[in-house]
C-alpha cells in the first residue's frame, strides 16, 4: 500500500508539472509565432506590440509603494521548513501603449506579468523590516510580529510593470466599446487591447529574452514531468 500511495503521489505531481509545462509551452509558441505589429497596422485578433506603457490612473504597488500599471504580490510565512501564503493579490489598470506610429488603449485586466520590476525580501526573527516596508504592511493590515513580540519569518515578493516602461505586449485587439462608432478621431482610438481566450502577456524586457525564458522553462518542466512519470511506472512495476 505504501508503494501504491507513493505512486499515486508521483502521478499527481507528474500531472501537475505537465499542466504547467503545457502552459509555458503555449506561451512560448504564442510569443514565437505571433508577428510583431505597430499600433498603426493593428489587425483584429491576437496581436504583438512593443512600446511605452503609460496611464492616467496609476496604482500603488502594495509592498514597495511604487507606481504601477499592473502588479502581483505575495507574503509568505515560514513555518516548520514550509511556506504558507498569508496574503497575496494582484491589480491592473487601463493603460495606453505608444510606439512610433500611434497609441492604443490597453485594458490590462487578466494580463500575465512575465517579466517586470521584481522585489524580494526575507525577514527573519532577528531582522527588522525597513520603515518603508512597515508603512506598506500597515496599509495591508499585516502584522510582522508574532504574539510574543518577536519578528515573524516572512518572505515578501512583488512584480510590477511601471508607467513609462518599454514593454512587450501580446493581447487581443477588438473594437473599443467605450468609443462610439464614427466618433474616433484616429483609427486606433476605436481599438482596445484586452484579454480573450488567447494569451495575454506583458513584459518589460525584449521579445527574444522572453521567448528564450519561456522555452527553457517549458523544456525543464517537460523533463521533470517525464522523470516523475518514469518513477511512477517504476513503482507500479516493482509493486
Secondary structure as GFF3:
##gff-version 3
##sequence-region A 1 239
A	DSSP	alpha_helix	2	33	.	.	.	ID=ss1
A	DSSP	beta_strand	45	54	.	.	.	ID=ss2
A	DSSP	beta_strand	59	60	.	.	.	ID=ss3
A	DSSP	beta_strand	67	68	.	.	.	ID=ss4
A	DSSP	beta_strand	70	79	.	.	.	ID=ss5
A	DSSP	beta_strand	82	92	.	.	.	ID=ss6
A	DSSP	beta_strand	94	99	.	.	.	ID=ss7
A	DSSP	beta_strand	102	107	.	.	.	ID=ss8
A	DSSP	beta_strand	112	115	.	.	.	ID=ss9
A	DSSP	beta_strand	117	123	.	.	.	ID=ss10
A	DSSP	alpha_helix	131	140	.	.	.	ID=ss11
A	DSSP	beta_strand	154	161	.	.	.	ID=ss12
A	DSSP	beta_strand	166	175	.	.	.	ID=ss13
A	DSSP	three_ten_helix	187	190	.	.	.	ID=ss14
A	DSSP	beta_strand	191	194	.	.	.	ID=ss15
A	DSSP	beta_strand	201	203	.	.	.	ID=ss16
A	DSSP	alpha_helix	207	238	.	.	.	ID=ss17
###
